[in-house]
Amino acid sequence: MATITVLRPDHTESLPEPVPLAPREAPAEGFVLGLIANGKPKAKELLELIADELRARGHTFETELLRKPSAGKSITAEEATAMAARCHLVITGLGD
């Protein structure tokens, strides 16, 4: 019969004081969020949920979606240039 060892990292010392987040500026009007779906199942849906969550937090922006044909294909230089020219920020998924 196999034995399972459970490791529990208990903190014996007090935790350090939290560090405040750096100040953030609200995105300018006309902000465009790029989404690159990496070709994996549900990648597009996951990225759209992230965009929906940002909208629910009060952010206003347009989205630009680029879908890769498969996870094994890279986006072309033209696609990357177009996304860089149009979008202020791009979110994509890597790995599994």
N, C-alpha and C positions, 0 to 999 in steps of 0.2 A: 504494500500500500504506500502511496506517495504522501509526502508531508508538504503542507503549504505553510510557508512562513509569512506572516503579516508584519510589515514594518510600519510603525507609526511615528512620524516625525513630530514629537511633542516639543513645544517651545518652553524651555526652562528659563530663558532670559526674556525680558520685556521686549516688545517689538519697537523698532525705531519710530520716531515721530513721522507722520505722513508728510511727503513733500508736496507743496502746492503745485498745481498744474500751471504751465506757462500761459500767459494771457493769449486769448484767441480773438481774432477779428472775424466778424460776420462776413461771409462771402459777398462780393459785390453783386449788384443786380445784373441779371443776364448770365449768372454762373451756369456752367455746363459740366455735368458729371459724366465721365465716360465709363462704360461698363464693357469689359471684354470677356465674353463667355468662352471658356477654354475648350469647349467641345465635349465635356463630360456630362453625363446625365444630371439634370437638375441644376446645372451651373447657372443658366440664365435665370431660373426661378430664384435661386439663392441671392444672386446679385440684385435682382429686382426687390427682394425682401429687404436687403440692406438699404436700398434707395428709399423704400417705403418707410423704414424706421427713421431715417434721417428727416424725411418730410414730417413724420409724426412728431419729431422733436422741434419742429418749427422752421426748418430750413426750406428755402424756396430755390428750385433749380430745374433746369431741363436735363434730360438724359440723352446720351448718344450710345446706342448699343451696337457692338460689333461681335458677330458670332464666328468663331473659328469653325471650319468644317469638321475637324477632329482634334483630339488632344495632341496627336503626334505632328500636327502641322503648325508652323509658326505664322504669325501675321506677316504680311509683306511690308517692305519698306514704305510703299505708298500708303498702306493702311495705317501704319504707325505715324507717318507724317501727317496724314489727315486728322487722326485723333489728337495729335499734339497741337495742331493748328486750331482745332475747334474746342477742345476740352481744357478746363482749368485743372481738373484732377481726374485720374483714371484708376478704377478699381478692377482688378482681375484676379482670378484664382490660379494657383500653381499647385501641382501635386494632387494627391488624393485626399 
